[in-house]
Structures are given as C-alpha cells and as structure tokens.
Amino acid sequence: MTGVRLLDQVRNTIRALHYSRKTEQAYCYWIRHYIRFHHYRHPISMCNRDVARFLSHLALERRLSVTSQHQAFNALVFLYAEVLGKPLGKGDGWVRERCSVLGHG
C-alpha cells in the first residue's frame, strides 16, 4: 500500500477483515496516540521497547483501566501484525513487561 497514509491503511485492513466500526475507531485512536507519544515517529521504525514504554505510560502515568490498556495493546498488535507485517516479538523482555503493565504479573 505504498503512498497510502498509515491510518488509511489501518482502516482499509480493518474493513477488509470485517471488524466493527467501533473497533476501527478505537484502534485508530490508540494508534494515533501511540504515534504522538513517540513524537510522530513512524511505527515501522519502532520496536517492542517503544510499545512497552507507551503501555507503561498508559498504566502508570495515565492510570487507565486494565480494559483500556488491553484495547491499546490489541490495537498495536493489530497495527504491527496486520498492517505493517512486523509482528511484535517476544524478545527483549516483552512478555514480562506486557504482563506487568497490563496487571497480570
């Protein structure tokens, strides 16, 4: 999808997979928030550590509910796996960080 804006790619992929409109809105919200948090860097240039920092920010500084944290996490998993073709790995302490951020460990 060269030349197509990232959020348009997200929307197109969500629609192709027949996700609900509410899921589309929520995922686009969290992806925009993630990009802004990292000073408008493109997600393809970021790594698991950047995702973990964002999720930690949501949990510790913004004190979001576990449900909202899960939604943000799922939006980023979708972005990396389905849109960018770069699934989030399990290395670099990702699983441990994710669990502690999401209240599971």
ROSE-4610 file (N, C-alpha, C; in Angstrom, 1 decimal, always signed):
// ROSE-4610
residu = [M/M/M/T/T/T/G/G/G/V/V/V/R/R/R/L/L/L/L/L/L/D/D/D/Q/Q/Q/V/V/V/R/R/R/N/N/N/T/T/T/I/I/I/R/R/R/A/A/A/L/L/L/H/H/H/Y/Y/Y/S/S/S/R/R/R/K/K/K/T/T/T/E/E/E/Q/Q/Q/A/A/A/Y/Y/Y/C/C/C/Y/Y/Y/W/W/W/I/I/I/R/R/R/H/H/H/Y/Y/Y/I/I/I/R/R/R/F/F/F/H/H/H/H/H/H/Y/Y/Y/R/R/R/H/H/H/P/P/P/I/I/I/S/S/S/M/M/M/C/C/C/N/N/N/R/R/R/D/D/D/V/V/V/A/A/A/R/R/R/F/F/F/L/L/L/S/S/S/H/H/H/L/L/L/A/A/A/L/L/L/E/E/E/R/R/R/R/R/R/L/L/L/S/S/S/V/V/V/T/T/T/S/S/S/Q/Q/Q/H/H/H/Q/Q/Q/A/A/A/F/F/F/N/N/N/A/A/A/L/L/L/V/V/V/F/F/F/L/L/L/Y/Y/Y/A/A/A/E/E/E/V/V/V/L/L/L/G/G/G/K/K/K/P/P/P/L/L/L/G/G/G/K/K/K/G/G/G/D/D/D/G/G/G/W/W/W/V/V/V/R/R/R/E/E/E/R/R/R/C/C/C/S/S/S/V/V/V/L/L/L/G/G/G/H/H/H/G/G/G]
num = [1/1/1/2/2/2/3/3/3/4/4/4/5/5/5/6/6/6/7/7/7/8/8/8/9/9/9/10/10/10/11/11/11/12/12/12/13/13/13/14/14/14/15/15/15/16/16/16/17/17/17/18/18/18/19/19/19/20/20/20/21/21/21/22/22/22/23/23/23/24/24/24/25/25/25/26/26/26/27/27/27/28/28/28/29/29/29/30/30/30/31/31/31/32/32/32/33/33/33/34/34/34/35/35/35/36/36/36/37/37/37/38/38/38/39/39/39/40/40/40/41/41/41/42/42/42/43/43/43/44/44/44/45/45/45/46/46/46/47/47/47/48/48/48/49/49/49/50/50/50/51/51/51/52/52/52/53/53/53/54/54/54/55/55/55/56/56/56/57/57/57/58/58/58/59/59/59/60/60/60/61/61/61/62/62/62/63/63/63/64/64/64/65/65/65/66/66/66/67/67/67/68/68/68/69/69/69/70/70/70/71/71/71/72/72/72/73/73/73/74/74/74/75/75/75/76/76/76/77/77/77/78/78/78/79/79/79/80/80/80/81/81/81/82/82/82/83/83/83/84/84/84/85/85/85/86/86/86/87/87/87/88/88/88/89/89/89/90/90/90/91/91/91/92/92/92/93/93/93/94/94/94/95/95/95/96/96/96/97/97/97/98/98/98/99/99/99/100/100/100/101/101/101/102/102/102/103/103/103/104/104/104/105/105/105]
x = [+0.8/+0.0/+0.9/+1.8/+2.7/+1.9/+2.3/+1.7/+0.4/-0.1/-1.3/-0.9/-1.6/-1.3/-1.6/-0.8/-0.8/-2.2/-2.9/-4.2/-5.2/-5.1/-5.9/-5.6/-4.3/-4.0/-4.7/-4.6/-5.3/-6.8/-7.4/-8.9/-9.2/-8.4/-8.6/-8.5/-7.5/-7.3/-8.4/-8.8/-9.9/-11.1/-11.4/-12.7/-12.6/-11.4/-11.2/-11.4/-11.1/-11.3/-12.6/-13.5/-14.8/-14.9/-14.0/-14.1/-15.2/-15.7/-16.8/-16.2/-17.2/-16.8/-16.3/-16.8/-16.3/-14.8/-14.5/-13.1/-12.2/-12.7/-11.9/-11.6/-12.6/-12.5/-11.5/-11.7/-10.8/-9.4/-9.1/-7.8/-7.1/-7.8/-7.2/-6.9/-7.7/-7.5/-6.2/-6.0/-4.8/-3.6/-3.7/-2.5/-2.1/-3.0/-2.7/-2.0/-2.5/-2.0/-0.6/-0.4/+1.0/+2.0/+1.6/+2.5/+2.8/+1.8/+2.0/+2.9/+2.7/+3.5/+5.0/+5.3/+6.7/+7.1/+6.5/+6.9/+6.8/+5.7/+5.3/+6.3/+7.0/+7.9/+6.9/+7.3/+6.5/+6.7/+5.6/+5.8/+6.7/+6.9/+7.8/+9.3/+9.6/+10.9/+11.0/+10.0/+10.0/+10.0/+10.2/+10.4/+9.5/+9.7/+8.9/+9.1/+10.3/+10.6/+9.8/+9.5/+8.7/+7.3/+6.8/+5.4/+5.3/+6.3/+6.3/+6.3/+7.1/+7.1/+5.8/+5.1/+3.8/+2.8/+2.8/+1.8/+2.1/+3.3/+3.7/+3.2/+3.3/+2.8/+1.3/+0.6/-0.9/-1.3/-0.5/-0.8/-0.4/+0.8/+1.4/+1.2/+1.2/+1.0/-0.4/-1.0/-2.4/-3.4/-2.9/-3.7/-5.0/-4.9/-6.0/-6.5/-7.7/-8.2/-7.5/-7.6/-7.0/-7.7/-9.0/-9.7/-9.1/-8.9/-8.4/-6.9/-6.2/-4.8/-4.8/-5.7/-5.8/-6.2/-7.1/-7.6/-6.4/-5.6/-4.5/-3.5/-3.2/-2.3/-2.8/-4.1/-4.6/-4.5/-4.7/-4.6/-3.2/-2.2/-0.8/-0.4/-0.9/-0.7/-1.2/-2.4/-3.1/-2.2/-1.8/-1.0/+0.2/+1.0/+2.3/+2.0/+1.1/+0.9/+0.2/-0.9/-1.8/-1.5/-1.0/-0.8/+0.6/+1.5/+3.0/+3.7/+3.1/+3.7/+4.9/+5.0/+6.1/+5.6/+5.1/+4.5/+5.4/+4.8/+5.6/+6.2/+7.5/+8.2/+8.0/+8.6/+8.5/+9.9/+10.9/+12.2/+12.3/+13.4/+13.7/+12.8/+12.4/+11.5/+10.1/+9.7/+8.4/+7.3/+7.2/+6.1/+6.1/+7.2/+7.2/+6.7/+7.2/+6.8/+5.3/+4.8/+3.4/+2.6/+2.9/+2.1/+2.1/+3.2/+3.2/+2.5/+2.6/+1.8/+0.3/-0.1/-1.5/-2.1/-1.3/-1.8/-1.9/-1.1/-1.1/+0.1/+1.0/+2.2/+3.0]
y = [-1.2/+0.0/+1.2/+1.3/+2.4/+3.7/+4.8/+6.1/+6.3/+5.3/+5.4/+5.7/+6.7/+7.1/+6.0/+5.9/+4.8/+4.5/+5.6/+5.3/+4.9/+5.3/+4.8/+3.3/+2.9/+1.5/+0.7/+1.3/+0.6/+0.4/+1.5/+1.4/+0.4/+0.5/-0.5/-1.9/-2.2/-3.5/-4.0/-3.1/-3.4/-3.7/-2.9/-3.1/-4.4/-4.7/-6.0/-7.2/-7.0/-8.2/-8.1/-7.2/-7.1/-6.9/-6.1/-5.7/-4.6/-4.4/-3.5/-2.0/-1.1/+0.3/+0.8/+0.3/+0.8/+0.3/-0.9/-1.4/-0.5/-0.2/+0.7/+2.0/+2.6/+3.9/+3.8/+2.8/+2.6/+2.3/+1.4/+1.1/+2.4/+3.1/+4.3/+5.4/+5.5/+6.4/+6.0/+4.7/+4.2/+4.3/+4.0/+4.1/+5.6/+6.5/+7.9/+8.4/+7.9/+8.3/+7.7/+6.5/+5.9/+6.7/+7.1/+7.9/+9.2/+9.9/+11.2/+11.0/+10.0/+9.7/+9.7/+9.1/+8.9/+10.0/+11.2/+12.4/+12.2/+11.5/+11.3/+10.5/+9.6/+8.6/+7.6/+7.1/+6.1/+4.8/+4.0/+2.8/+1.7/+1.8/+0.8/+1.0/+2.2/+2.5/+2.2/+1.7/+1.5/+0.0/-0.3/-1.7/-2.1/-3.3/-3.7/-2.8/-2.3/-1.4/-0.1/+0.4/+1.5/+1.2/+0.1/-0.4/-0.5/-1.1/-1.3/+0.1/+1.0/+2.4/+3.0/+2.9/+3.5/+2.9/+1.5/+0.9/+1.2/+1.3/+1.7/+3.1/+4.0/+5.3/+5.3/+4.5/+4.4/+3.9/+2.9/+2.2/+3.1/+3.6/+4.2/+5.7/+6.4/+7.8/+8.2/+7.6/+8.0/+7.2/+6.1/+5.2/+4.7/+4.3/+3.7/+2.4/+2.1/+0.8/-0.3/-1.5/-2.7/-2.9/-2.7/-2.8/-1.9/-0.6/+0.3/+0.0/-0.5/-1.0/-2.1/-3.1/-4.2/-3.7/-2.8/-2.3/-1.6/-0.8/-0.1/-1.2/-2.2/-3.2/-4.0/-4.3/-5.0/-4.2/-2.9/-2.0/-2.1/-2.1/-2.1/-3.5/-4.5/-5.9/-5.9/-5.4/-5.4/-4.6/-3.4/-2.5/-3.2/-3.8/-4.4/-5.7/-6.5/-7.8/-7.7/-7.0/-7.0/-5.9/-4.7/-3.6/-3.5/-3.6/-3.4/-4.7/-5.8/-7.1/-7.3/-6.8/-6.9/-7.2/-8.4/-8.8/-8.5/-8.1/-7.8/-9.1/-9.1/-10.3/-10.5/-11.6/-11.9/-11.7/-11.2/-10.9/-9.7/-9.4/-8.2/-7.9/-9.0/-8.8/-8.4/-8.5/-8.1/-8.7/-10.0/-10.7/-10.2/-10.2/-9.8/-8.3/-7.4/-6.0/-5.9/-6.6/-6.5/-7.0/-8.1/-8.6/-7.7/-7.1/-6.2/-4.9/-4.5/-3.2/-3.5/-4.7/-5.0/-5.6/-5.7/-6.1/-7.6/-8.4/-9.8/-10.4/-9.6/-10.3/-9.5]
z = [+0.0/+0.0/+0.0/-0.9/-0.9/-1.2/-0.6/-0.8/-0.1/+0.6/+1.4/+2.8/+3.4/+4.8/+5.7/+6.8/+7.7/+8.3/+8.8/+9.3/+8.3/+7.0/+5.9/+5.7/+5.8/+5.7/+6.8/+8.0/+9.2/+8.9/+8.5/+8.2/+7.1/+6.0/+4.9/+5.4/+6.2/+6.7/+7.6/+8.5/+9.4/+8.6/+7.6/+6.8/+6.0/+5.5/+4.7/+5.6/+6.9/+7.8/+8.5/+8.1/+8.6/+10.2/+10.7/+12.1/+12.2/+13.4/+13.6/+13.5/+13.3/+13.2/+14.5/+15.6/+16.9/+17.1/+16.7/+16.7/+15.9/+14.7/+13.8/+14.5/+15.1/+15.8/+16.9/+17.7/+18.9/+18.5/+17.5/+17.1/+16.5/+15.7/+15.1/+16.2/+17.2/+18.4/+19.0/+19.4/+20.1/+19.3/+18.0/+17.1/+17.0/+16.8/+16.8/+18.1/+19.2/+20.5/+20.6/+20.2/+20.2/+19.4/+18.2/+17.3/+18.0/+18.5/+19.2/+20.4/+21.2/+22.3/+22.0/+20.8/+20.4/+19.4/+19.5/+18.8/+17.3/+16.8/+15.4/+14.6/+15.3/+14.6/+14.0/+12.8/+12.2/+12.9/+13.2/+13.9/+13.3/+12.0/+11.4/+12.0/+12.4/+12.9/+14.4/+15.0/+16.5/+16.8/+18.1/+18.4/+19.7/+20.2/+21.3/+22.5/+22.7/+23.8/+23.7/+22.5/+22.4/+22.7/+22.3/+22.7/+24.2/+24.8/+26.3/+27.0/+26.5/+27.1/+27.0/+25.9/+25.7/+26.7/+26.7/+27.6/+29.1/+29.4/+30.8/+31.1/+30.2/+30.3/+30.6/+29.8/+30.0/+31.4/+31.8/+33.1/+34.3/+34.2/+35.4/+35.5/+34.4/+34.4/+34.2/+33.2/+32.9/+33.7/+34.4/+35.2/+34.6/+33.3/+32.6/+33.2/+33.0/+33.4/+32.6/+33.2/+32.5/+31.2/+31.1/+29.8/+28.7/+29.1/+28.1/+27.7/+28.7/+28.4/+27.4/+27.6/+26.7/+25.3/+25.2/+23.9/+23.2/+23.9/+23.3/+22.8/+23.7/+23.3/+22.1/+22.0/+20.9/+19.6/+19.7/+18.6/+18.0/+18.9/+18.5/+17.9/+18.5/+17.9/+16.5/+16.3/+15.0/+14.0/+14.5/+13.6/+13.1/+14.0/+13.6/+12.8/+13.2/+12.6/+11.3/+11.3/+10.1/+9.1/+9.6/+8.7/+8.2/+9.2/+8.9/+8.5/+8.8/+8.6/+9.4/+10.6/+11.5/+12.9/+13.1/+14.4/+15.6/+16.7/+17.9/+18.3/+18.6/+19.1/+20.6/+21.0/+22.4/+23.1/+22.4/+22.9/+23.7/+24.2/+25.0/+26.2/+26.8/+28.0/+27.7/+26.4/+26.0/+26.8/+27.0/+27.7/+29.1/+29.8/+31.2/+31.3/+30.5/+30.5/+30.3/+29.2/+28.9/+30.1/+30.7/+31.8/+32.9/+33.3/+34.4/+34.1/+32.9/+32.5/+32.5/+32.1/+32.0/+33.2/+34.3/+35.6/+35.7/+35.0/+35.1/+35.7/+36.2/+36.7/+37.7]
